[in-house]
Amino acid sequence: MNTAGKVMVGVLTGAAVGLLTGILLAPDSGKRTREKLVGKSKDLRNKVTDSLDDVKMAYNRKVDVFANQSKSGIESIKNGLKV
C-alpha cells in the first residue's frame, strides 16, 4: 500500500473511532446526538472527498511524469537508431 493509501486508511480509522467515541460519551438527548452525528458524517465525507482528490492529483502527476519520461526515452532510442 502506498503512502497516500496509508494516510487515507488512517484518516478514516481516526474519524470512525472519534465518531463512535463521541456517540458513546454524548451527554445530549437522542435528537441532538443524531443532529451532531449527521454533522460529523458530513464533515467526514468532506475530509474523505478531499483526501481522495489529493490522491487523484498525486496519481495523475506521477502518470504525467512517467508518460513524459517514456516519451523522452522513446525519442532518444529513435534518435540513436537513426544513422
C-alpha positions in Angstrom: 0.0 0.0 0.0 1.4 3.4 -0.9 1.8 6.4 1.4 -1.4 8.1 0.2 -3.4 4.9 0.8 -2.0 4.6 4.3 -2.9 8.2 5.1 -6.4 7.6 3.9 -6.8 4.5 6.0 -5.5 6.4 9.0 -7.9 9.3 8.4 -10.9 7.0 8.0 -10.0 4.9 11.0 -9.4 8.0 13.2 -12.7 9.6 12.1 -14.6 6.4 12.8 -13.1 5.9 16.2 -13.8 9.6 17.0 -17.3 9.4 15.8 -18.0 6.2 17.8 -16.4 7.7 21.0 -18.5 10.9 20.6 -21.7 8.9 20.3 -21.0 6.7 23.3 -20.0 9.6 25.5 -22.6 12.1 24.3 -24.4 13.8 27.2 -27.1 15.3 24.9 -30.5 14.0 24.1 -31.1 11.4 21.3 -32.3 14.1 18.9 -29.3 16.4 19.5 -26.9 13.4 19.2 -28.4 12.5 15.9 -28.0 16.0 14.7 -24.4 16.0 15.7 -23.9 12.6 14.1 -25.3 14.0 10.8 -23.0 17.0 11.0 -19.9 14.8 11.8 -20.8 12.4 9.0 -20.9 15.3 6.5 -17.5 16.6 7.9 -16.1 13.1 7.5 -17.5 12.8 3.9 -15.8 16.1 3.1 -12.5 15.0 4.5 -12.6 11.7 2.6 -13.5 13.6 -0.6 -10.6 16.0 -0.1 -8.2 13.1 0.6 -9.4 11.2 -2.5 -8.9 14.4 -4.5 -5.4 14.7 -3.2 -4.7 11.0 -4.0 -6.1 11.5 -7.5 -3.9 14.6 -8.1 -0.8 12.8 -6.9 -1.5 9.8 -9.1 -2.1 12.0 -12.1 1.2 13.8 -11.5 3.0 10.5 -11.3 1.4 9.3 -14.5 2.3 12.5 -16.3 5.9 12.3 -15.2 6.1 8.6 -16.3 4.5 9.4 -19.6 6.9 12.3 -20.3 9.9 10.2 -19.3 8.7 7.4 -21.6 8.3 9.8 -24.5 11.7 11.2 -23.9 13.2 7.7 -23.8 11.4 6.6 -27.0 12.7 9.8 -28.7 16.2 9.0 -27.5 16.0 5.5 -28.8 14.6 6.7 -32.2 17.4 9.3 -32.5 20.0 6.6 -31.6 18.7 4.3 -34.3 18.9 6.9 -37.0 22.2 6.7 -38.7 
